[in-house]
């Protein structure tokens, strides 16, 4: 039983699209997407430096585009309501934060172009919300979860991502994060993250109207297979409810720990993280050690990914 997962913001890195452009049809697809969302994905995915792609308005669509491209190569086609293809063999799809837009497209709730248009609006709106107050996020590694969350509350910080495997991401103002760096929870390390805002907190509330407007004309499809929500880690079988949660989630905590609990309850035996993979497979290594894992980082990983896919799915 296989799951496909899509990474979230902070996993982007310079040049992440360069090797994918060598594959047939990718350049044309990216040109179409770039024109549709008024963002040069090829430039940002090949030439732009780390500071340029740290911009939330750029990072989010770039990540969704890259994850979708890697998924289409793995699945040997673009899944749709009329032709789900190999996507129907996947036990469940899930994405971390902005990766939920990738999962929504791969399950047929949104078309890929709809997902990119929504994520473009999402990135812009969240960047604008983040500009109101200087905010950020830091990963808290280790410590007892209850003690960590209590410590964060004492400092006025929000546990924005409950990632499981001993990782909680704190979000708040730069002053609050500085206080956390100086006063760490017991037995924990603190690592600042490369994101430009306190995502999944009340600081993102100003972005909600723009997200609501972005999905207003979308007619969501019924998920082709299981879609797991960051909100509570549960399977959502209504396309309309998936879209409602995509809007709501920008100011609500990510419960990736609960998503991994559901993977375990479903009896998942393998997990493939779409490009740029690494973060979610790392969490799974600690939380789901019995599950085979593979992170897609470039087309060089596709052969191994297809072998793992075939070994853990049935036609």
MIZA-728879 format. One line per field, with one value per residue (C-alpha): residue number from 1; residue in three letters; chain; x, z negated, y negated. Coordinates in nm, 4 decimals. Layout:
BEGIN
nr <- NUM, ...
rest <- Ala, ...
kette <- A, ...
east <- X, ...
up <- Z, ...
north <- Y, ...
//
This chain:
BEGIN
nr <- 1, 2, 3, 4, 5, 6, 7, 8, 9, 10, 11, 12, 13, 14, 15, 16, 17, 18, 19, 20, 21, 22, 23, 24, 25, 26, 27, 28, 29, 30, 31, 32, 33, 34, 35, 36, 37, 38, 39, 40, 41, 42, 43, 44, 45, 46, 47, 48, 49, 50, 51, 52, 53, 54, 55, 56, 57, 58, 59, 60, 61, 62, 63, 64, 65, 66, 67, 68, 69, 70, 71, 72, 73, 74, 75, 76, 77, 78, 79, 80, 81, 82, 83, 84, 85, 86, 87, 88, 89, 90, 91, 92, 93, 94, 95, 96, 97, 98, 99, 100, 101, 102, 103, 104, 105, 106, 107, 108, 109, 110, 111, 112, 113, 114, 115, 116, 117, 118, 119, 120, 121, 122, 123, 124, 125, 126, 127, 128, 129, 130, 131, 132, 133, 134, 135, 136, 137, 138, 139, 140, 141, 142, 143, 144, 145, 146, 147, 148, 149, 150, 151, 152, 153, 154, 155, 156, 157, 158, 159, 160, 161, 162, 163, 164, 165, 166, 167, 168, 169, 170, 171, 172, 173, 174, 175, 176, 177, 178, 179, 180, 181, 182, 183, 184, 185, 186, 187, 188, 189, 190, 191, 192, 193, 194, 195, 196, 197, 198, 199, 200, 201, 202, 203, 204, 205, 206, 207, 208, 209, 210, 211, 212, 213, 214, 215, 216, 217, 218, 219, 220, 221, 222, 223, 224, 225, 226, 227, 228, 229, 230, 231, 232, 233, 234, 235, 236, 237, 238, 239, 240, 241, 242, 243, 244, 245, 246, 247, 248, 249, 250, 251, 252, 253, 254, 255, 256, 257, 258, 259, 260, 261, 262, 263, 264, 265, 266, 267, 268, 269, 270, 271, 272, 273, 274, 275, 276, 277, 278, 279, 280, 281, 282, 283, 284, 285, 286, 287, 288, 289, 290, 291, 292, 293, 294, 295, 296, 297, 298, 299, 300, 301, 302, 303, 304, 305, 306, 307, 308, 309, 310, 311, 312, 313, 314, 315
rest <- Unk, Unk, Unk, Unk, Unk, Unk, Unk, Unk, Unk, Unk, Unk, Unk, Unk, Unk, Unk, Unk, Unk, Unk, Unk, Unk, Unk, Unk, Unk, Unk, Unk, Unk, Unk, Unk, Unk, Unk, Unk, Unk, Unk, Unk, Unk, Unk, Unk, Unk, Unk, Unk, Unk, Unk, Unk, Unk, Unk, Unk, Unk, Unk, Unk, Unk, Unk, Unk, Unk, Unk, Unk, Unk, Unk, Unk, Unk, Unk, Unk, Unk, Unk, Unk, Unk, Unk, Unk, Unk, Unk, Unk, Unk, Unk, Unk, Unk, Unk, Unk, Unk, Unk, Unk, Unk, Unk, Unk, Unk, Unk, Unk, Unk, Unk, Unk, Unk, Unk, Unk, Unk, Unk, Unk, Unk, Unk, Unk, Unk, Unk, Unk, Unk, Unk, Unk, Unk, Unk, Unk, Unk, Unk, Unk, Unk, Unk, Unk, Unk, Unk, Unk, Unk, Unk, Unk, Unk, Unk, Unk, Unk, Unk, Unk, Unk, Unk, Unk, Unk, Unk, Unk, Unk, Unk, Unk, Unk, Unk, Unk, Unk, Unk, Unk, Unk, Unk, Unk, Unk, Unk, Unk, Unk, Unk, Unk, Unk, Unk, Unk, Unk, Unk, Unk, Unk, Unk, Unk, Unk, Unk, Unk, Unk, Unk, Unk, Unk, Unk, Unk, Unk, Unk, Unk, Unk, Unk, Unk, Unk, Unk, Unk, Unk, Unk, Unk, Unk, Unk, Unk, Unk, Unk, Unk, Unk, Unk, Unk, Unk, Unk, Unk, Unk, Unk, Unk, Unk, Unk, Unk, Unk, Unk, Unk, Unk, Unk, Unk, Unk, Unk, Unk, Unk, Unk, Unk, Unk, Unk, Unk, Unk, Unk, Unk, Unk, Unk, Unk, Unk, Unk, Unk, Unk, Unk, Unk, Unk, Unk, Unk, Unk, Unk, Unk, Unk, Unk, Unk, Unk, Unk, Unk, Unk, Unk, Unk, Unk, Unk, Unk, Unk, Unk, Unk, Unk, Unk, Unk, Unk, Unk, Unk, Unk, Unk, Unk, Unk, Unk, Unk, Unk, Unk, Unk, Unk, Unk, Unk, Unk, Unk, Unk, Unk, Unk, Unk, Unk, Unk, Unk, Unk, Unk, Unk, Unk, Unk, Unk, Unk, Unk, Unk, Unk, Unk, Unk, Unk, Unk, Unk, Unk, Unk, Unk, Unk, Unk, Unk, Unk, Unk, Unk, Unk, Unk, Unk, Unk, Unk, Unk, Unk, Unk, Unk, Unk, Unk, Unk, Unk, Unk, Unk, Unk, Unk, Unk, Unk, Unk
kette <- A, A, A, A, A, A, A, A, A, A, A, A, A, A, A, A, A, A, A, A, A, A, A, A, A, A, A, A, A, A, A, A, A, A, A, A, A, A, A, A, A, A, A, A, A, A, A, A, A, A, A, A, A, A, A, A, A, A, A, A, A, A, A, A, A, A, A, A, A, A, A, A, A, A, A, A, A, A, A, A, A, A, A, A, A, A, A, A, A, A, A, A, A, A, A, A, A, A, A, A, A, A, A, A, A, A, A, A, A, A, A, A, A, A, A, A, A, A, A, A, A, A, A, A, A, A, A, A, A, A, A, A, A, A, A, A, A, A, A, A, A, A, A, A, A, A, A, A, A, A, A, A, A, A, A, A, A, A, A, A, A, A, A, A, A, A, A, A, A, A, A, A, A, A, A, A, A, A, A, A, A, A, A, A, A, A, A, A, A, A, A, A, A, A, A, A, A, A, A, A, A, A, A, A, A, A, A, A, A, A, A, A, A, A, A, A, A, A, A, A, A, A, A, A, A, A, A, A, A, A, A, A, A, A, A, A, A, A, A, A, A, A, A, A, A, A, A, A, A, A, A, A, A, A, A, A, A, A, A, A, A, A, A, A, A, A, A, A, A, A, A, A, A, A, A, A, A, A, A, A, A, A, A, A, A, A, A, A, A, A, A, A, A, A, A, A, A, A, A, A, A, A, A, A, A, A, A, A, A, A, A, A, A, A, A
east <- 0.0000, 0.1644, 0.1147, 0.2425, 0.3221, 0.4114, 0.6523, 0.5810, 0.7480, 1.1086, 1.2028, 1.2726, 1.6325, 1.8013, 1.8022, 1.5404, 1.3751, 1.6949, 1.7176, 1.3440, 1.3636, 1.5662, 1.2588, 1.0273, 0.7328, 0.8351, 0.9504, 0.6222, 0.4162, 0.6082, 0.5691, 0.1925, 0.1736, 0.3983, 0.1769, -0.1381, -0.0187, 0.2052, 0.5170, 0.8295, 0.8615, 1.1597, 1.3574, 1.2802, 1.3410, 1.6746, 1.8439, 1.7053, 1.9055, 1.7945, 1.6772, 1.4580, 1.2808, 1.2376, 0.9698, 0.6406, 0.4698, 0.7351, 0.8145, 0.4609, 0.3757, 0.7302, 0.6964, 0.3551, 0.4719, 0.7829, 0.5918, 0.3304, 0.5955, 0.7675, 0.4318, 0.3354, 0.6664, 0.6254, 0.2626, 0.3455, 0.0738, -0.1452, -0.4351, -0.7819, -1.1396, -1.1887, -0.8526, -0.7096, -0.4399, -0.1855, -0.3042, -0.5945, -0.3441, -0.2143, -0.3688, -0.3629, -0.2279, -0.1275, 0.0685, 0.2367, 0.0950, 0.1146, 0.1726, -0.1993, -0.2609, -0.0465, -0.2435, -0.5716, -0.4610, -0.3361, -0.6630, -0.8686, -1.0274, -0.8642, -0.7104, -0.3353, -0.3976, -0.6607, -0.4177, -0.1488, -0.3848, -0.5038, -0.1522, -0.0399, -0.3163, -0.2348, 0.1332, 0.0637, -0.1952, 0.0225, 0.3217, 0.1101, -0.0149, 0.3404, 0.4507, 0.2172, 0.4385, 0.7906, 0.7327, 0.8880, 0.9099, 1.1579, 1.1672, 1.1878, 1.3611, 1.3320, 1.1829, 0.8514, 0.5667, 0.3469, 0.6359, 0.7361, 0.3857, 0.3528, 0.6877, 0.5783, 0.2545, 0.4543, 0.6497, 0.3377, 0.4318, 0.2003, 0.2787, 0.2038, 0.3238, 0.2896, 0.5135, 0.5572, 0.8902, 1.0014, 0.9495, 0.7201, 0.7428, 0.6910, 0.5615, 0.5360, 0.7085, 1.0833, 1.1043, 0.9184, 1.1402, 1.4506, 1.3215, 1.2777, 1.6347, 1.7577, 1.5252, 1.4853, 1.2519, 1.4240, 1.6155, 1.5299, 1.7170, 1.5817, 1.6437, 1.5243, 1.3428, 1.3801, 1.0267, 0.9115, 0.6176, 0.4276, 0.2230, -0.0697, -0.1326, -0.3642, -0.1037, -0.2381, -0.6015, -0.5770, -0.5064, -0.8337, -1.0510, -0.8064, -0.8103, -1.1888, -1.1941, -0.9390, -1.1601, -1.4951, -1.5250, -1.3736, -1.6017, -1.4203, -1.4159, -1.4666, -1.1279, -1.0189, -0.8577, -0.7968, -0.7053, -0.5668, -0.6179, -0.3600, -0.6409, -0.6947, -0.5106, -0.8378, -0.9542, -1.1808, -1.4092, -1.5837, -1.4166, -1.6062, -1.4834, -1.1245, -1.1455, -1.3027, -1.0159, -0.7549, -0.8837, -0.9153, -0.5770, -0.3651, -0.4390, -0.4766, -0.1970, -0.0631, -0.1166, 0.1294, 0.1652, -0.2000, -0.1510, 0.1279, -0.0941, -0.3534, -0.0880, -0.0141, -0.3831, -0.4307, -0.1449, 0.0793, 0.3911, 0.5689, 0.5909, 0.7225, 0.7840, 0.7529, 1.0248, 1.1864, 1.1764, 1.3611, 1.1776, 0.8735, 1.0717, 1.2953, 0.9956, 0.8635, 1.1989, 1.1580, 0.7801, 0.7144, 1.0386, 0.8664, 0.7565, 0.9805, 1.0623, 1.1950, 1.2459, 1.2279, 1.4976, 1.5689, 1.4781, 1.7651, 1.5371, 1.2501, 1.3629, 1.3851, 1.0570, 0.8762, 1.0128, 0.8908, 0.5550, 0.5122, 0.6128, 0.3536, 0.0549, -0.1627, -0.3146
up <- 0.0000, 0.1262, 0.0439, 0.2384, 0.0404, 0.1518, -0.0413, -0.1694, -0.1731, -0.2845, -0.0769, 0.2354, 0.3497, 0.6408, 0.9695, 0.8644, 1.2090, 1.4148, 1.4506, 1.5166, 1.8188, 1.9986, 2.0155, 2.3193, 2.2927, 1.9627, 2.1118, 2.3024, 1.9944, 1.7818, 2.0488, 2.0477, 1.6686, 1.6490, 1.8913, 1.7056, 1.3654, 1.4834, 1.3203, 1.5022, 1.3422, 1.5598, 1.4486, 1.0815, 1.1079, 1.2883, 1.2554, 0.9449, 0.6230, 0.2794, 0.1718, 0.4813, 0.4319, 0.0604, 0.1528, 0.0588, 0.3775, 0.5789, 0.3583, 0.3348, 0.7074, 0.7818, 0.5334, 0.6587, 1.0217, 0.9428, 0.7405, 1.0142, 1.2835, 1.0838, 1.0160, 1.3842, 1.4685, 1.1917, 1.2833, 1.6564, 1.7309, 1.5920, 1.3887, 1.4452, 1.3542, 1.6926, 1.6945, 1.3454, 1.4705, 1.2165, 0.9616, 0.8907, 0.7637, 0.4930, 0.1529, 0.0457, 0.1330, -0.1155, -0.1075, -0.3768, -0.3854, -0.0275, 0.0817, 0.0197, 0.3494, 0.5240, 0.3584, 0.4585, 0.8223, 0.8203, 0.6719, 0.9319, 0.6886, 0.8887, 1.2331, 1.2346, 1.3836, 1.1187, 0.8478, 0.9869, 1.0171, 0.6608, 0.5253, 0.7091, 0.5344, 0.2067, 0.2268, 0.3035, 0.0271, -0.2330, -0.1348, -0.1817, -0.5188, -0.6260, -0.5383, -0.7984, -1.0875, -1.0787, -1.1508, -1.0862, -1.1906, -1.3736, -1.4101, -1.7641, -1.7547, -2.0508, -2.3929, -2.5250, -2.2981, -2.5841, -2.7456, -2.4132, -2.3351, -2.6878, -2.6474, -2.3150, -2.4698, -2.7447, -2.4774, -2.2774, -1.9918, -1.7992, -1.7278, -1.3566, -1.2369, -1.4519, -1.2379, -1.4631, -1.4940, -1.7613, -1.5514, -1.6225, -1.4212, -1.6172, -1.4464, -1.5592, -1.5528, -1.5131, -1.8729, -1.9979, -1.7904, -1.9260, -2.2753, -2.1846, -2.0549, -2.3834, -2.6002, -2.4445, -2.5749, -2.7854, -2.5812, -2.2535, -1.9705, -1.7745, -1.4021, -1.2137, -0.8894, -0.5446, -0.5273, -0.5214, -0.7592, -1.0460, -0.8313, -0.9705, -1.2478, -1.3072, -1.1309, -0.8047, -0.8668, -0.6298, -0.3437, -0.3831, -0.1645, 0.1261, 0.0928, 0.0834, 0.4016, 0.5691, 0.5294, 0.5921, 0.9540, 0.8981, 0.9413, 0.7386, 0.8447, 0.6164, 0.5010, 0.7213, 0.4196, 0.0543, -0.0177, -0.3676, -0.5188, -0.7225, -0.9407, -1.1276, -0.9319, -0.8191, -0.4765, -0.3070, -0.0421, 0.0711, 0.3223, 0.1881, -0.1641, -0.0380, 0.1153, -0.1993, -0.4027, -0.1584, -0.2326, -0.6071, -0.6436, -0.5745, -0.9252, -1.1004, -1.2283, -1.0070, -1.1747, -0.9799, -1.2870, -1.2463, -0.8743, -0.9595, -1.2207, -0.9474, -0.7164, -0.9898, -1.0471, -0.6740, -0.6727, -0.4400, -0.3369, -0.1190, -0.0862, 0.2056, 0.1548, 0.4693, 0.5747, 0.3981, 0.1623, -0.1621, -0.4479, -0.4697, -0.4119, -0.6977, -0.9276, -0.8137, -0.8810, -1.2485, -1.2869, -1.0447, -1.0435, -0.9023, -0.5871, -0.2794, -0.1732, 0.1312, 0.1939, 0.5522, 0.5940, 0.9688, 1.2702, 1.1659, 0.8874, 1.1195, 1.1927, 0.8241, 0.7568, 1.0306, 0.8932, 0.5436, 0.6876, 0.8707, 0.5657, 0.3395, 0.5705, 0.7831, 1.1202
north <- 0.0000, -0.3187, -0.6873, -0.9880, -1.3010, -1.6540, -1.8780, -2.2262, -2.5651, -2.5699, -2.2640, -2.4717, -2.5130, -2.6932, -2.5026, -2.2474, -2.2473, -2.2265, -1.8453, -1.8076, -2.0382, -1.7731, -1.5473, -1.5582, -1.7963, -1.9554, -2.2863, -2.3259, -2.2444, -2.4947, -2.7626, -2.7080, -2.7199, -3.0267, -3.2186, -3.1164, -3.2400, -3.5265, -3.3859, -3.2656, -2.9244, -2.8292, -3.1345, -3.0805, -2.7078, -2.7308, -3.0728, -3.2439, -3.2393, -3.1233, -3.4703, -3.5104, -3.1785, -3.2378, -3.4941, -3.3280, -3.4520, -3.2660, -2.9672, -2.8312, -2.8052, -2.6875, -2.4026, -2.2934, -2.3029, -2.0985, -1.8389, -1.8036, -1.7564, -1.4830, -1.3159, -1.3154, -1.1473, -0.8892, -0.8176, -0.8233, -1.0745, -1.3500, -1.2053, -1.3444, -1.2603, -1.0916, -0.9134, -0.8641, -0.6263, -0.5094, -0.7665, -0.5312, -0.2722, -0.5050, -0.4348, -0.8001, -1.1419, -1.4097, -1.7314, -1.9352, -2.2886, -2.4224, -2.0617, -2.0108, -2.1934, -1.9312, -1.6521, -1.8176, -1.8222, -1.4621, -1.3357, -1.5236, -1.7690, -2.0500, -2.0459, -2.1150, -2.4587, -2.5369, -2.4299, -2.6579, -2.9535, -2.9030, -2.8627, -3.1755, -3.3715, -3.1950, -3.2849, -3.6496, -3.6815, -3.5126, -3.7251, -4.0385, -3.9142, -3.8354, -4.1897, -4.3415, -4.2278, -4.0860, -3.7185, -3.3790, -3.0156, -2.7927, -2.4159, -2.2834, -1.9463, -1.7122, -1.7662, -1.6383, -1.7588, -1.8790, -2.0624, -2.2187, -2.3466, -2.4856, -2.6626, -2.8115, -2.9368, -3.1056, -3.2955, -3.3847, -3.1524, -2.9190, -2.5507, -2.6022, -2.2607, -1.9516, -1.7349, -1.4332, -1.2496, -1.4951, -1.8104, -2.1043, -2.4256, -2.7455, -3.0588, -3.4181, -3.7541, -3.7835, -3.9062, -3.5979, -3.3693, -3.5420, -3.4760, -3.1105, -3.0882, -3.2336, -3.0243, -2.6793, -2.4106, -2.1473, -1.8863, -2.0613, -2.2349, -2.5318, -2.5729, -2.8865, -2.8014, -2.9602, -3.0954, -3.4555, -3.4569, -3.2970, -3.0635, -2.8626, -3.1144, -3.4100, -3.6257, -3.4780, -3.5728, -3.8753, -3.6317, -3.4420, -3.6714, -3.6393, -3.2599, -3.2571, -3.4654, -3.2353, -2.9270, -3.0965, -2.9802, -2.6347, -2.3340, -2.0682, -1.7051, -1.4059, -1.2672, -0.9758, -0.8123, -0.9019, -1.2627, -1.3276, -1.6714, -1.8632, -1.9898, -1.6621, -1.3927, -1.2399, -1.1228, -1.3779, -1.2289, -1.5481, -1.7778, -2.0762, -2.0004, -1.9648, -2.3127, -2.4575, -2.3173, -2.4490, -2.7975, -2.7461, -2.5782, -2.8855, -3.0144, -2.6768, -2.4497, -2.1704, -1.8324, -1.6217, -1.4024, -1.3003, -1.2377, -0.9923, -0.8298, -0.7722, -0.6259, -0.3747, -0.2973, -0.2365, 0.0138, -0.1865, 0.0044, -0.2541, -0.6322, -0.8371, -1.2079, -1.4156, -1.6596, -1.8396, -1.5437, -1.4881, -1.6584, -1.4303, -1.1117, -1.2234, -1.2578, -0.9192, -0.7561, -0.8390, -0.8070, -0.5168, -0.3160, -0.0074, -0.1939, -0.1915, -0.5459, -0.7269, -1.0985, -1.2241, -1.4874, -1.4601, -1.2434, -1.0137, -0.8865, -0.7899, -0.4343, -0.3459, -0.5261, -0.3329, -0.0058, -0.0943, -0.2012, 0.1299, 0.3332, 0.1690, 0.1210, 0.3443, 0.2572
//
